[in-house]
């Protein structure tokens, strides 16, 4: 995998919506090794998944509370 590909993946992971355009300074390619970029990408994936899980948990809890209130 190339550094440019990893930067593109990182940009997608950082964005909060599909229309948002994230720019990362191309000079970062000089400073980061491939392994570091892979680590950054992997950490972002883990964080995004944790946020998604906690959001689902919260929505489930909210749903259960509303369900109880409506009975």
ABEGO torsion letter per residue (X at the ends): XBAAAAAAAAAAAABABAABBBBBBAAAAAABBAAAAAAAAAAAAAAAAAAAAAAAAAAAAAAAAAAAAAX
